Amino acid sequence: MSIGEELLEERRRRRRAGDPRLSEAGKELFRRMTTGDLAGEFQAALDAVSDADPLLGGSDDD
């Protein structure tokens, strides 16, 4: 296994185990944004970005 393959495997392993750089407070904020009381605000922000950027919004206007 090459060094590059080892690095990729290490990244995959960390991803599967959860990123240790994300604090418990950060994890809780993500949970609130995606499934909790902040979900509506988070979705509105995503919609605004999609509307403002045709590439992100899936527009076929190339």
N, C-alpha and C positions, 0 to 999 in steps of 0.2 A: 504494500500500500504506500503510495507516494505521500509526501508532506501535504500537498494540496488536498488529497482525498482524506487524509487524517483530520485536517482542519474542517473540511465540510462535514465529516461525520461528527466531530465534536460539536459543531454548531447545531446539527440536527438533534443530537442528544440533549443539548441544553434547551433547545426549543421544546422538545417533548416533555422535558422536566419542568418547564416554566422558566422564564427569564429571571434570574436572581437579582438583576439590576432594578427590577420593578418592585417598589416597596408595597407593603400591605395597603397603605393609603392610596397608592396609585392603582392597585388592583381594584379596590373598592370604588374608586372614581370611574374606572372603565365599566364595572358592573352596573353602576348607576346610569351611565350614559347609554348602555346598550339594552338594559332590561328594567331599569328602575325609574325613579322620579325624574331623571334628566333625559330619558329616552326621547321625549317629544322635542326638546330643544336640540338634541343631538341630530335627530332626523331633519329638523328644519334647517340646521346648518349644512348638512350634507346636500339637501335639496337646493339650497342657495348656491353652493359651489357648483353643483351639476348644471344649474340654470345659467350660471355665469361663464362656465367653460364648456364649449361644445364638445371638446374631446372627451371630457369626463362624463358629460351628460348623455353620451351615446348618439349624438347627432351624426347623420350621414353627410353633412355639408363639408366636403373636403375641397 
